[in-house]
Amino acid sequence: MGLWVLCEGSQRVLEHPDRVAGLLNDAGRLGVTDLFVQVYRNGRAWFDASAADATPFIAARDAAGEDPLRALIRAAHARGMRVHAWVNVLSLGSNREAPILKELGPDAVQVDRRGRSMLDYPQLELPAPDSQYLRLGTPALWLDPGAPGVKQRLVRVFAELAERYPELDGLHLDYIRHPDVLPFSPGSRFDVGLDYGYGTATRARFTGETGLPAPLGPPGASANAWDAWRRAQVTALVQAIRDATRTAQPHFAISAAVWPFPERSYFSVYQDWPGWLDDGLLDFAVPMLYTTDDRFFLTELRAYRGIAQDRIWVGLGSWLFIDAPDRAANQLRSAHSAGLAGVSLFSHDAFAEHPALLEALIGQTVREH
């Protein structure tokens, strides 16, 4: 079983080493075998980095007198737990000062199908009139994986992480997709909704590689090829990160937190995670099945068995049940009964803040054993 550990939030264990023992005690009682510890978020690093903004790491290291990530890995290994470095790949949050933006410039940021850069969105939200009926699922600045230099620059960050921390057990990719807009739009082939990847430099790359005109605005004759090309850029980024980190550390397990809806993931945010599993780009995927809808939860569990059940861990949004811990325990029981490879819980912060939720899940774990 896995557990996500946030770098920012209420606990911040990499900034408060005295809290690591509590994390590991709770994880041990839950039966956790794998910790997904967030070390890169919004272009900022909680590890020893030169290719990213290492301000958080430097402050934590100077306060602790040692590298907090190394200390956590050492303590977790002593308890028999693996540690995966969890990284937010393409989302920069609200960080306009990220090194990658300073180096690559505004062309690195996503542009929507109306030609508007996210840098120009008010408060990182969709501008009117779109904001009246659409919203970003996660308001933020997003990097465009098809923009020149983005893939190479991100690979530098994660290759450096692998090289400097051979004691890690794996790399866990998050936000490795296009931005999501609600309601969901199925790519560029229909004149509905809003999607991304329309930067001038990105469209020029598409035309140069395919000889086709890149659409801007309503769909055109090249819409199918355009969607496939954008999807391929995300996949190419996964492969490049996998290749670079595996070159540095052949033992690394490569995983990703992914959208729980395979079809929407493929068509709307260009995240072909079933294909990544088929092609061996991931060792396992963790669909984030965060829902309070029990029927939907069971339907998706059944769907996963038809994809790659031996390499899918179900991500549970246990924080949704802080007022109904028994329902969180019921989801955990159903997930364990689904015949998939594993389960991961979101998140350590929720359990530290709500002990009753933690105890309900521990109770379920004890009953299963």
N, C-alpha and C positions, 0 to 999 in steps of 0.2 A: 504494500500500500504506500502511496505517496502523500506528501504534504507540501503545499505551497507556502513559502516563507517570504513575506514582503520586505523590501529594503526600506520602504517608507510606509508609514502608518503608525499604529499605536505602539508597536513593540520594538522595531528597528534593532534587531539583535546584533547586526554587524556594527552598530554604533554603540551598543550597550552589551559588552561581553558578559556582564554579570547575569544577563537573561538567557544565555545559551543553555545553561544547565536546566532551566525550567522548560525550554523548548524541547530538549532531548528527553527529559523525563516524561513530558506529555506525549511526545512522539512514540516513546517506548511503550507507554501504556496503551496507545492506540494500535500498536503493532506495525508502525511505520517502518518501512525498509529503505525508502528513498525520499530525500529532501530536495525540493526544487527551490533553491535559494536565489532570490533575485539580486543580481549584481550589476545590471545595466538597465537604466530606465531614463527615458527622455534625453538620451545622449550623454548621461552622467554615469560614472563608474564607481562602484564600491569594491573595486579590485585594483591592483597595481597596474596602471595603464598609462601609456604615452599617446595612444591613438584616440583617446576619449578624454572628456573632462573628468579628471580624477580628484576633483576637490573633495567629494564625500569620502573617498578612500583615505586621502591624506589626513583629513581631520580625524577620522576614526582611528587610523594607525597611530597618529601622534598622541591621541588621548589614551589609547590602550597600551602603547609601548611595544606593540607587535602588529603583524598583519592580522586583522580580525577574521578575514575569510580563511586564511590558513589555520588559524586556531580553531575555528568552527569545524572545518573539515577533519582536523585531527581528533577533536572530541567526538564527532559523529562516527568516525571510523572505529574509535575505541568502543562505541556502543553497537557496532555492526551495521551501521547505516551508511548508505551511499549518498553522495552529494552531487547534484547536477547544478551547473551554473545556469540560472534562468535569466534570459535576456529579452528585452523588448526591442525588436529589430527595427521596424520601420516607423514607429510612432515616436515623435519627439515631444509629446505633450505640448506645453506652451513655451518650450525652450527655444527662443530665437537666437540664442548665443551658442548653440551647440557647435563644436569644432567642425563637424561635417558641413554645416551650412556656411560657415565662414570660408571654408576651403572651396566648396563647389558652387556657392551662390544660390540665388533664388530658383534657378532651373531644377534644383534637386527636389523641390517641394511639389506635391501633387497639385494638378490643375484640373478643374471639373470640366464637364462636357460643354459648358457655356464659356469656357476660356478664362475662368476666374481662378487665380492662385489662392490656395489656402492662406497664404501670407496676407491676403487682402480681406479675408473673412472677418466680420466684426465679432470680437470676443470668441474667435475660433468657431463660431456658429454659422450656419448657412445664412446668407443675406436674403432679405425680402426680395421677391415674393416667395422664394422657395421655402423660407423658414416658416411660412404659414401652413405648409402641409408636409414638409420634409424636415428631418433633423439628422444630424450626425449621431450615429450610435455612441461614439466616443469622441467628443470635441477635442481636437488636437491638430497639430501640424504633422503631416505624414510625408515621409520621403517616397519618391516615385522610383520603384525598382527598375523601370525602363529608362530613367534619365541617365545620361552619360556620367560615369564615375561613381554612381551610388553603390553599385554592387561591389566594386573593387575597394571602395573606402570602408564599407561595412565589414568586408572580409578581413581587412587589416585589424579591426578592433577585436574580432573574435578569434582570429589566429593568434594574436598577441595574448589573449586570455588563456588559450590552450597551451601556448608555449611556456607561460610563466607559472601555470598551476597544473603541473602534471599529476598532482595528487587528486584532482577532480575526477569524478566518475563519468561525467557526461556534460553535454550542452543541451539546454532546453530552450527552444525558440518560441517566442510569443510575438503577436502583432506582425506576423509575416504574411501579409495579405494587403489588399487594397482597403481603403476606408469603407465602412458600411453606412449606408443612408437608409433610413426608415421612411416609408415602406420600401421593401427591397425591390431593386430593379434588376431584371435578368440581362445584364450586360448592355451593350450598345445597340443591339439588334432591334430594339423596340423603342419608340419615341416616348418613353415613360421614365419617371424617376430621374436619378442623377447618378453618374458614375465618374471615374477618375482615370488619369493617365494621359491627359490631353495637352501636356506641356509642349511648347514649340520644339524643343530639342528632342523630346521623346517621339513626337510625331515624325520628325525628320529621320530619326533612326529607323522607325517602322517603314517609311517610304524607301529609305536607302537599302534596307534589307529585303523588302518584298517587291518593290516596284509598284506598290499600290498606294493610292491616296489615303491619307489618314483622316478619318472623319472628325468633324468638329461640329457639334450641334446635332441635327436630326441624322438618323442612320443613313448610310450610303451603301453602295454596292460592295464595299470592302469590310462591312461590319463583322462578318463571321471571322475573317482573317485577322481583323483588329483585335477582337476578343481573344482569339487563340494566341496571338502574339503577346498580349499583355499577360495572359495566364502563364505563358512560357517564361516571361521575365521573372515572375515570382519563383517559379520552379528552378530557373537557372541560379537564382540567389540561394535557394536552399542547397542546391548541389555544390555551389562554390564554397559556401560555409562548411558543408560536410567535408568536402575534399581537403580544405585548408586545415581544419581542426583535426581530421583523421591523419593527415600527414604529420602534424605535430605530435598527436597522441593517438596511436592506432587503437587503443583500448576504449576510447570515448564512446559512450552510447549517445546517439543523436536522436532527440525527440522534439515534439512540438505540441504546444497547446493550440487547438484548432477549433474552428466553428463546429458546432454539433450537428449541423444540417448538411450532409455531403453535397446535395444538389445545389443548394443555395450558395454554399461555399465555392463550388466550382463556377457557377454562372455569375454570381453577384460580386464576389470579392477576389475571384481568380486564385483561390487557394485549393489546388487539386490534391488534397491530402490523401485520398485513397490511392491516387496515382503515385504519390511519393512513397507510400508503403509498397505498392506493387513493384516499383523500380528500385527499391532498396535504399532510397535517399534518407529514410527515417528507420530507426530501429523500432520505435513505437510512436503512436500518436495518442494524444489525450484530448478527445472532444469535450469541450466545456459544456456539459449538459446541465446548465443551471436553470432549473425550473421548479415551480411548485405545482405544476400540472401532472398529476400522477399518471394519467392515461398517456399523455405525450411522452413522459419519461420511459414508460415500458415499451412504447412503440419504437422509440429511437434505440433502446437497448437491443431489441430484436433486429433492427436494421443493421447494427454494427456487426452482428454475427455473420452477415453475408459479405463483409468487406475484408477483414483480416483479423478475425477475433483473437488470434494468438498474439497480436501486436497492438491491441487497443486497450488503453486504460481509460476508464470512465471518470471524467472530472465532475465532482459533485459540488454544487453551490450550497454547502451546508450552512453558510451564514444566513441564507434565506429563511432558516427555521429557528431563529433565536428565540421566538415566542412559542415554538412547537417542536422542542427537541426530539420528541418521539417520531415525528415525521422524518427528520433527518436520519434517525436510526433505521426507519423503514426503507428509505432510499438506499442506504448503505447495504442493507440485507438484500434488496432486489439486485443491486449492482453486483454483489458478490455471487449471487445465484445465476447471473446471466451467462456464465461460461466464458467471459472475456479474460484478458491477460492480467488486469489489475484495476485498481481504483485510486484516485487521488482526491484529496480533500482541500477545499478552499475555505478558509485559510487558517494558519496559525494565529493570526491576529484575532479572528472571530472566537477562537477557543479560549484565548487568554482573557478576552473581554467578557465572555459568557460561559462560565464554568459548567452550568447545567447542560449546555450543548455538548461540551467536551465529555461530560460524564455519561450522557445518553449514548454517544458514539462508542465510548469505551465499553459500556455495558453490552452493546450489540456485538462488539469484537469479542468480548469474553464469552458470550453465548455461542458464537460461531465456533469457538475452539473448546 
